[in-house]
Amino acid sequence: MAESEKAKAASSITQEDKVRIDEFLASLESSFPRETDNLIPILQEAQRRLGYLPAEVMEGIARYLGVPPMDVFSVATFYNQFRFNPPGRHSIRVCMGTACHVGGARVILDAWRRRLGIDRRQTTPDREYDLDTVACVGCCAMAPVTVIDGEVHGRITPTRIDGILLAFEREREGK
């Protein structure tokens, strides 16, 4: 499957997502006045509840506020805090700070991308993993660093990535 197909597959809405989106949109009336000043707080609440901002929820927010959908998409894409793909079960963040960059962070990011078949800010089609970068995690002595599910893994190498993924795969099979 091509990378663009994988990203598209990961962003497809599940039935559970549809229910949660409908519930969120139904709650807008009781939670937020119908004022455009509330756009960012509404987007933040949507992401808090859903884990990301699917196109369907942004279109619903636009209808609620009476603004063109492009206005909602423009604001959401301007801010780095918003994600447009569902979160994976395992969150992988590659540190790109100065020490990690010098220590080979680009190689590590490329290794994660190849192993997972996704790019940064994407989620695997099975929603098992999402990948992104961070500016610095403050563990420079352990560079290069990857944060997995909030746990710092230092001195990462492509071989260690293979081991981490194998451990996750075994965990999945053991369930």
C-alpha positions in Angstrom: 0.0 0.0 0.0 1.4 3.4 -1.0 2.1 6.0 1.8 -0.8 8.2 0.7 -3.2 5.2 0.8 -2.0 4.3 4.3 -2.5 7.8 5.5 -6.0 7.8 4.0 -6.8 4.4 5.5 -5.8 5.7 8.9 -8.0 8.7 8.7 -11.1 6.7 7.7 -13.9 7.1 10.3 -15.0 4.1 12.3 -18.5 3.6 13.5 -17.4 4.3 17.0 -15.8 7.6 15.7 -19.1 8.5 14.0 -21.1 8.0 17.3 -18.6 10.1 19.2 -18.6 12.9 16.6 -22.4 13.0 16.6 -22.4 13.2 20.4 -19.9 16.0 20.4 -21.8 18.0 17.8 -25.0 17.5 19.7 -23.4 18.9 22.8 -22.2 22.1 21.2 -25.5 24.0 21.9 -25.3 23.4 25.6 -21.6 23.9 25.9 -20.7 26.9 23.7 -22.5 30.0 22.6 -22.9 30.2 18.9 -20.1 32.8 18.5 -17.1 32.7 16.2 -14.9 33.7 19.2 -15.5 30.2 20.5 -13.9 28.5 17.5 -10.6 27.6 19.1 -12.1 26.5 22.4 -14.6 24.3 20.5 -11.7 22.8 18.4 -9.8 22.2 21.6 -12.8 20.4 23.2 -13.4 18.3 20.1 -9.8 17.2 20.1 -9.9 16.5 23.9 -12.9 14.3 23.4 -12.1 12.6 20.1 -8.3 12.6 20.2 -8.1 14.4 16.8 -10.1 16.6 14.5 -11.7 14.6 11.7 -13.1 16.6 8.7 -16.6 15.6 9.7 -16.4 17.4 13.1 -14.8 20.5 11.6 -17.6 20.7 9.0 -20.2 20.3 11.9 -18.5 23.1 13.8 -18.7 25.3 10.8 -22.4 24.6 10.5 -22.9 25.3 14.2 -21.1 28.6 14.0 -22.5 29.6 10.6 -19.2 30.0 9.0 -17.7 28.5 5.9 -15.9 25.2 6.6 -12.7 26.7 5.1 -12.6 29.2 8.0 -12.6 26.3 10.5 -10.0 24.3 8.5 -7.8 27.4 8.2 -7.7 28.0 11.9 -7.2 24.3 12.8 -4.3 23.9 10.4 -2.7 27.1 11.5 -2.1 25.8 15.1 0.4 23.0 15.6 -1.6 21.7 18.6 -4.3 20.1 16.5 -4.0 16.7 14.9 -6.0 15.5 12.0 -5.4 11.7 12.2 -6.6 9.5 15.0 -4.1 8.8 17.7 -2.5 5.4 17.6 -2.5 3.0 20.5 1.2 3.7 20.8 2.4 7.2 20.5 6.0 7.6 19.1 7.7 11.0 19.3 11.2 11.5 17.9 13.2 14.3 19.5 14.7 16.7 17.0 16.4 19.0 19.4 20.0 20.0 18.8 21.7 17.2 20.7 19.4 14.6 19.1 19.8 16.1 15.7 23.6 15.9 16.0 23.3 12.4 17.3 21.3 11.1 14.3 17.7 12.0 14.9 17.0 12.2 11.1 18.2 8.6 10.7 16.0 7.5 13.6 13.0 9.3 12.2 13.6 7.7 8.8 13.9 4.3 10.5 10.6 4.7 12.3 9.0 6.0 9.1 10.2 3.0 7.1 9.3 0.4 9.8 5.8 1.8 10.3 5.1 2.8 6.7 3.9 6.2 7.7 5.2 9.8 7.8 5.3 12.2 10.8 1.8 13.3 11.9 0.3 10.1 10.6 -1.2 7.0 12.1 -0.9 3.4 10.9 -4.1 2.0 9.2 -4.6 -0.3 12.1 -4.3 2.6 14.5 -1.6 0.8 16.4 1.0 3.6 16.1 1.2 7.3 15.4 4.4 9.1 14.6 5.5 12.7 15.2 8.5 14.8 16.1 9.1 17.1 19.1 11.5 20.0 19.5 13.3 18.7 22.6 12.5 16.4 25.5 15.3 17.6 27.7 17.3 14.3 27.8 20.2 15.5 25.7 22.7 13.2 27.4 20.7 10.3 26.0 20.6 11.5 22.4 19.1 10.4 20.1 15.9 10.1 22.0 12.4 8.7 21.1 9.5 9.0 23.5 7.1 6.1 23.3 3.8 6.3 25.2 5.4 9.0 27.4 8.4 6.8 28.2 11.9 8.1 27.2 14.1 5.7 25.2 17.6 7.0 24.8 20.5 6.2 22.5 18.0 4.8 20.0 19.3 3.0 16.9 17.5 1.4 14.0 18.2 -2.0 15.6 16.6 -0.9 18.9 13.6 0.3 16.9 13.2 -3.2 15.5 13.4 -4.6 19.0 10.8 -2.2 20.3 8.4 -3.0 17.5 9.0 -6.8 18.0 8.1 -6.4 21.7 4.9 -4.6 20.8 4.0 -7.3 18.2 4.6 -10.0 20.8 2.4 -8.1 23.3 -0.4 -7.9 20.7 -0.1 -11.6 19.9 -0.2 -12.5 23.5 -3.6 -10.9 24.2 
